[in-house]
Amino acid sequence: FPGQTDAPERKSNVAFDVVTVVEGLQNPWSLAFLPNGKMLVTERPGRLRVLADGKLSTPVTGLPAVDARGQGGLLDVALDPNFATNNLIYWSYAEPRDQPGVNNTAVARGKFVDDAAAPRVENVQVIYHQTPSLASTLHFGSRLVWGRDGTLFVTQGDRSITEGRMQSQTMDSGLGKIDRINADGSIPKDNPFVGKEGVRPEIWSIGHRNIQSAALHPTTGELWEVEHGTRGGDELNRVL
């Protein structure tokens, strides 16, 4: 019908080879390729692993505690654009707070030490905390995408509960937002809402439910994201 945006299944008749690279992971959520061909793989229960030659490392040590209940846990992992010279990696996770059951999405970074016997991250800094924190185990987001200018997009969820959903389009809340920060967690001066009263300056876009995939368009550099919807209502959006 006119204006239809639903995407029905379409058979491509393309044959795929399915190859098992490794077994034994629990809820693997994200991966990042290292320059040497190894992979970093996150497991939602809170483990970061190095995958090399079909074998998993022991868990990388040095990560902060994660809240692995429900949809929470250790989520995305991404290399710094200058990883070849600074060895920095970034990861997002459900961050437990002081009050029982209360948490939020957070982003940390650290220097990755690729030690076969004891892989670890050092000089860890938590550079972003979603605000406010809520007592929910749902809708954390969260993907990390580097812009071409070296800024970092952080996708987040609305935490699913009514209190969070009602804040998805309010400008003084980090719930249901895509935020844009610098590599050190500071706020880019050219963010669209910098200097506006009552608006969080890190906000890039509002009104999101639970963004679990995001990438830059290879030609335009625009941010594209996949909105995890309810009752089959998933969306693919350009974020301008």
Residue pairs with C-beta under 8 A, 6 or more apart in sequence:
7 236
21 51
21 54
22 51
22 54
22 55
22 56
24 56
25 41
25 43
25 49
25 56
26 43
26 44
26 45
26 47
27 43
27 44
27 45
27 73
28 41
28 42
28 43
28 44
29 42
29 43
29 44
29 73
29 74
29 75
29 76
30 41
30 42
30 75
30 76
30 77
31 39
31 40
31 41
31 42
31 51
31 77
32 39
32 40
32 77
32 78
32 79
32 89
33 39
34 40
34 50
34 79
34 83
34 114
35 83
35 84
36 114
37 52
38 50
38 51
38 52
38 114
39 50
39 51
39 52
40 48
40 49
40 50
40 51
40 60
40 77
40 79
40 89
40 112
41 48
41 49
41 50
41 51
41 56
41 77
42 48
42 49
42 74
42 75
42 76
42 77
42 91
43 49
43 73
43 74
44 68
44 72
44 73
44 74
44 75
45 68
45 73
45 74
46 63
46 65
46 66
46 68
46 73
46 74
46 93
47 59
47 60
47 74
48 59
48 60
48 63
48 74
48 77
48 91
48 121
49 56
49 57
49 59
49 60
50 56
50 57
50 60
50 114
50 119
51 57
57 116
57 119
58 118
58 119
60 112
60 119
60 120
60 121
61 118
61 119
61 120
61 121
62 110
62 120
62 121
62 122
62 124
63 74
63 91
63 93
63 108
63 110
63 121
63 124
64 93
64 95
64 106
64 108
64 124
64 126
65 96
66 72
66 73
66 74
66 93
66 94
66 95
66 96
67 73
67 94
67 95
67 96
67 103
67 137
68 74
68 94
69 94
69 137
70 136
70 137
70 138
71 94
71 137
71 138
71 139
71 140
72 93
72 94
72 103
72 137
72 140
73 93
73 94
74 91
74 93
75 91
75 92
75 93
75 94
75 105
75 140
75 141
75 142
76 91
76 92
76 142
76 143
76 144
77 89
77 90
77 91
77 144
78 89
78 90
78 91
78 144
78 145
78 146
79 88
79 89
79 90
80 86
80 87
80 88
80 89
80 90
80 109
80 183
81 146
81 150
82 88
83 89
86 111
87 111
87 112
87 113
88 109
88 110
88 111
88 112
88 183
89 109
89 110
89 111
89 112
89 121
90 107
90 108
90 109
90 127
90 144
90 152
91 107
91 108
91 109
91 144
92 105
92 106
92 107
92 140
92 141
92 142
92 143
92 144
92 154
93 105
93 106
93 108
94 103
94 104
94 105
94 106
94 140
95 103
95 104
95 105
95 106
95 126
95 129
95 130
95 133
96 102
96 103
97 103
97 104
97 133
99 133
99 135
101 135
102 133
102 134
102 135
103 133
103 134
103 135
103 136
103 137
104 129
104 130
104 131
104 132
104 133
104 134
104 174
105 130
105 140
105 141
105 142
105 154
105 156
105 157
106 126
106 128
106 129
106 130
107 126
107 127
107 128
107 144
107 152
107 154
107 181
107 185
108 124
108 125
108 126
108 127
109 124
109 125
109 127
109 183
110 121
110 122
110 123
110 124
110 125
111 121
111 122
111 123
112 119
112 120
112 121
113 119
113 120
113 121
113 122
125 184
125 185
127 181
127 184
127 185
128 154
128 179
128 181
128 185
128 202
130 156
130 174
130 175
131 173
131 174
131 200
132 167
132 173
132 174
132 175
134 159
134 161
134 163
134 164
134 175
135 161
136 159
136 160
136 161
136 164
138 157
138 159
138 160
138 161
138 210
139 157
139 158
139 159
139 160
139 164
139 209
139 210
140 156
140 157
140 159
140 210
141 154
141 155
141 156
141 157
141 210
141 211
141 212
142 154
142 155
142 156
142 157
142 211
142 212
143 153
143 154
143 155
143 211
143 212
143 213
143 214
143 225
144 152
144 153
144 154
144 155
145 152
145 153
145 155
145 214
145 215
145 216
145 223
146 152
146 153
146 216
147 153
147 180
147 216
147 221
147 223
148 216
148 221
150 182
150 183
151 180
151 181
151 182
151 183
151 188
152 180
152 181
152 182
152 183
153 178
153 179
153 180
153 204
153 214
153 223
154 178
154 179
154 180
154 181
155 178
155 208
155 211
155 212
155 214
155 225
156 174
156 175
156 176
156 177
156 178
156 179
156 208
156 211
157 164
157 175
157 176
157 208
157 209
157 210
157 211
157 228
158 164
158 165
158 167
158 168
158 175
158 176
158 208
158 209
158 210
159 165
159 175
160 210
164 175
164 176
165 176
167 173
167 175
167 176
168 175
168 176
168 177
168 206
168 207
168 208
168 209
169 176
169 206
169 207
171 193
171 196
171 198
171 199
171 200
171 203
171 206
172 198
172 199
172 200
173 200
174 200
174 202
174 203
176 206
176 207
176 208
176 209
177 200
177 203
177 204
177 205
177 206
177 208
178 203
178 204
178 205
178 208
178 211
178 214
178 223
178 225
178 239
179 200
179 202
179 203
179 204
180 188
180 191
180 202
180 203
180 204
181 187
181 188
181 202
182 188
187 194
187 201
187 202
188 194
191 201
191 202
191 203
191 204
192 203
192 204
193 199
193 200
193 201
193 203
194 201
195 201
204 239
205 239
208 225
208 227
209 227
209 228
209 229
209 230
210 227
210 228
211 225
211 226
211 227
211 228
212 226
212 228
213 225
213 226
214 223
214 224
214 225
214 226
215 223
215 224
216 222
216 223
216 224
217 223
217 224
217 238
222 238
222 239
222 240
223 238
223 239
224 236
224 237
224 238
224 239
225 236
225 237
225 239
226 234
226 235
226 236
226 237
227 234
227 235
227 236
227 237
228 234
229 235
